[in-house]
Amino acid sequence: SQAVTAGGFLFCSGQLGLDPATGELVAGVEAQAERALRNLAAVLDAAGCSWGDVVKTTIYLAAIGYFGTVNGVYARFMPDPPPARSTFAVGALPKGGLVEIEAIARRRG
């Protein structure tokens, strides 16, 4: 499932930097972060939500050294104030991805 609704919240699955047209990862951590956020925005939109509804995000990085780059991209997408966030370096991500991002949003109405 791309997302599941429960208790007034939308729980979105983690999104990689996959080009939806090809199913392949885009090149580089900055491009993957932007594509992951765009993919996550599409999941939110399909459920009638937006970044303004997001209350929590989790970012998984293939290396903690990517934090600054990903944080810069992330800041361009988030409202003010941004949602709560956790960021972790992990051993590996699917398809050799460099970043994966998931979100929890409150449902309107």
C-alpha positions as CSV (number, residue, x, y, z in Angstrom):
1,S,0.0,0.0,0.0
2,Q,1.2,3.5,-0.8
3,A,-0.8,4.8,2.2
4,V,-3.3,3.6,4.8
5,T,-5.8,5.7,6.7
6,A,-6.3,4.9,10.4
7,G,-7.7,7.0,13.3
8,G,-7.9,10.2,11.3
9,F,-4.3,9.9,10.0
10,L,-2.7,8.9,6.7
11,F,0.3,6.7,7.1
12,C,2.4,7.0,3.9
13,S,4.9,4.3,2.8
14,G,8.5,5.3,2.4
15,Q,9.3,6.7,-1.1
16,L,12.5,6.3,-2.9
17,G,13.9,8.6,-5.6
18,L,12.3,6.5,-8.4
19,D,11.3,8.0,-11.6
20,P,7.6,7.0,-11.9
21,A,7.9,6.7,-15.7
22,T,10.8,4.3,-15.7
23,G,10.8,2.8,-12.2
24,E,14.6,3.5,-12.0
25,L,16.4,5.6,-9.4
26,V,17.4,9.1,-10.5
27,A,21.1,9.9,-10.2
28,G,22.6,11.4,-7.1
29,V,21.4,12.0,-3.6
30,E,20.0,15.5,-4.3
31,A,18.0,14.3,-7.2
32,Q,16.8,11.2,-5.3
33,A,15.7,13.4,-2.3
34,E,13.7,15.7,-4.6
35,R,12.2,12.8,-6.5
36,A,11.3,11.0,-3.2
37,L,9.6,14.2,-1.9
38,R,7.7,14.6,-5.2
39,N,6.6,11.0,-5.1
40,L,5.5,11.4,-1.5
41,A,3.6,14.6,-2.5
42,A,1.7,12.5,-5.1
43,V,0.7,10.0,-2.5
44,L,-0.5,12.8,-0.2
45,D,-2.4,14.4,-3.1
46,A,-4.1,11.2,-4.1
47,A,-5.4,10.9,-0.5
48,G,-6.6,14.5,-0.4
49,C,-3.7,15.8,1.7
50,S,-0.8,18.2,1.3
51,W,2.5,19.0,3.0
52,G,0.5,21.3,5.3
53,D,-1.2,18.2,6.7
54,V,2.0,16.3,7.5
55,V,2.7,16.0,11.2
56,K,5.8,13.7,11.1
57,T,8.3,12.5,8.6
58,T,11.1,10.0,8.8
59,I,14.1,10.1,6.5
60,Y,16.4,7.1,5.9
61,L,19.8,7.8,4.5
62,A,22.3,5.3,3.0
63,A,25.0,7.5,4.7
64,I,24.7,10.2,7.4
65,G,27.0,12.4,5.3
66,Y,24.0,13.0,3.0
67,F,22.2,14.8,5.7
68,G,23.1,18.4,4.7
69,T,22.2,17.9,1.1
70,V,18.9,16.1,1.8
71,N,18.0,18.7,4.5
72,G,18.4,21.5,1.9
73,V,16.1,19.8,-0.5
74,Y,13.6,18.9,2.3
75,A,13.4,22.5,3.4
76,R,12.2,23.6,-0.1
77,F,9.1,21.3,0.3
78,M,8.1,21.9,3.9
79,P,5.7,24.5,5.3
80,D,6.6,26.7,8.2
81,P,6.7,25.4,10.8
82,P,7.9,22.1,9.4
83,P,6.6,18.7,10.7
84,A,8.4,16.8,13.4
85,R,11.2,14.7,11.8
86,S,13.5,11.8,12.5
87,T,16.5,11.0,10.3
88,F,18.5,7.8,10.4
89,A,21.5,6.4,8.5
90,V,20.7,2.8,7.6
91,G,22.7,-0.2,6.3
92,A,21.0,-0.2,2.9
93,L,17.9,0.9,1.1
94,P,15.9,-0.9,-1.6
95,K,17.3,-0.8,-5.1
96,G,20.5,0.8,-3.8
97,G,18.7,4.0,-3.0
98,L,20.4,6.8,-1.2
99,V,17.4,8.3,0.6
100,E,13.9,7.1,1.5
101,I,11.2,9.4,3.0
102,E,7.9,8.5,4.7
103,A,5.2,10.7,6.3
104,I,2.2,10.7,8.6
105,A,-0.5,13.3,7.8
106,R,-3.7,14.2,9.6
107,R,-6.8,13.8,7.5
108,R,-9.0,16.8,7.0
109,G,-12.7,16.5,7.7
